């Protein structure tokens, strides 16, 4: 009796049943991907297994899950459509099975150490006629993938595509709900009776959490000096917090001020106009979203969000950051207007009190208006009190003395 092959030992009905159970048990993308990795590894008895997901915003395949831990590579390794065997499979939506020396294939591009393994099976993850991603299965030693196994892997690729898209939609829904919650929290924070500095600090903390930023900062514009200065950030490192102001002209964040449009940078260290490359390297700053803080048509500053890995900011993320920035700008401008109003009221009140004190000095001490004013001014300097306080004391003294 001939010996059964690995593929003949596969219980296909059980695999399909396991897939159905998987898809009905979770809506979390990370768990869906990891359970798929576990299932594929069990079916193929692979030494390595990876899932790349297609990011339509960047037109790239992003490493999203693996059999063995790859914390520094997950989310970092990206391949263009058509790049490497993986990119070829995604572009052409065709399976590639190479039994030995896969690294000698002319399409090969090695991104991971496992890519040097001998056998390579790459299957597209599809939903209808659209590519969702790619599953890669690798063996250290030469390995023949039977037609039956390849057929089963293609079935898995088609089945898992729907589950991944459902999980993505679920995550997107959660992100939007969280964004709305954060915007509500920002609005509530702005409505509270707090100092502007405290408000801005709370806003950068909430924005960083929502955006997944390792650093988020508010930089206010000094219109006279044409500079932007950090006034709030959740970063505790003085190397970032104490950065000197940056000139609007010629800087990345200054571009958001000049154009009144969001500025998106894939990797700040690759931009010649980025002035703090050493800080970016030590802090792990990669992608930047800088949105102008606008009140009506006036620019008050910028809200900056940095990510620790290359990131394509979605329209929803940009809209969220812009909404937060504009709310913050409105709060700052309203605080300024209120401060100006209070200062004007205080000045008027001081003027009234000083005028009354001058009149009493002129009447009771026979002083000229100029001498009376100088007397109040001299006492203010000698006693280190405001002219209003001295004037109030003069008024009180004459009122008591009759």
QUIHU-V302037 format. One record per run of one state. SS is the DSSP state (2 for helix, 1 for strand, 0 for the rest). FROM is the first residue (numbers start at 1). LEN is the number of residues. Records with the same first field share a line. If there is no record, write none. Layout:
BEGIN
SS = FROM-LEN ; FROM-LEN
END
This chain:
BEGIN
0 = 1-6 ; 10-2 ; 26-3 ; 45-3 ; 56-4 ; 67-11 ; 81-3 ; 93-3 ; 99-3 ; 105-8 ; 117-2 ; 128-2 ; 140-7 ; 192-4 ; 212-3 ; 223-4 ; 234-4 ; 242-4 ; 248-4 ; 260-3 ; 266-2 ; 271-6 ; 284-3 ; 296-2 ; 308-7 ; 365-4 ; 384-3 ; 402-1
2 = 7-3 ; 12-14 ; 29-16 ; 84-9 ; 102-3 ; 113-4 ; 147-45 ; 196-16 ; 238-4 ; 252-8 ; 268-3 ; 277-7 ; 315-50 ; 369-15 ; 387-15
1 = 48-8 ; 60-7 ; 78-3 ; 96-3 ; 119-9 ; 130-10 ; 215-8 ; 227-7 ; 246-2 ; 263-3 ; 287-9 ; 298-10
END
